[in-house]
């Protein structure tokens, strides 16, 4: 099965997951690293990248 680059970017580019409540957030990686982004649900600042299965 071929992977379409446009679909991969739409699903996984700039998407992060909150480590506490597992909410998905789309944000700039530089803002995540600087700690400027907060989770909408739990207000925490700890994120990880979305894992590709």
C-alpha positions in Angstrom: 0.0 0.0 0.0 1.4 3.3 -1.1 1.7 6.2 1.4 0.4 9.5 0.2 2.6 12.4 1.4 -0.2 14.9 1.5 -2.3 12.6 3.8 0.7 11.8 6.0 1.3 15.6 6.5 -2.3 16.2 7.3 -2.5 13.4 9.9 0.9 13.7 11.6 2.6 17.1 10.9 2.6 19.4 13.9 0.3 17.1 15.9 1.1 16.5 19.6 -0.6 14.6 22.4 -0.9 15.7 26.0 0.9 13.3 28.3 -1.8 13.6 31.0 -5.2 13.6 29.3 -4.2 12.3 25.8 -5.8 15.2 23.9 -4.5 16.0 20.4 -3.2 19.5 19.8 -1.9 20.9 16.5 0.8 23.5 17.2 4.2 24.7 16.0 7.0 22.5 17.3 9.1 25.5 18.3 6.2 26.7 20.6 5.9 23.3 22.1 9.7 23.2 22.9 9.6 26.7 24.4 6.6 25.7 26.6 4.2 28.3 25.2 1.4 25.9 24.4 -1.0 24.5 27.0 -3.5 21.7 26.8 -7.1 22.9 26.3 -8.5 20.2 28.6 -6.1 19.9 31.5 -4.0 23.1 31.2 -0.7 21.1 31.3 2.3 21.8 29.2 3.7 18.3 28.7 3.3 17.0 25.1 4.7 14.2 23.0 4.6 13.6 19.2 1.8 11.5 17.7 3.0 8.0 17.1 2.6 6.6 13.6 1.3 3.0 13.6 
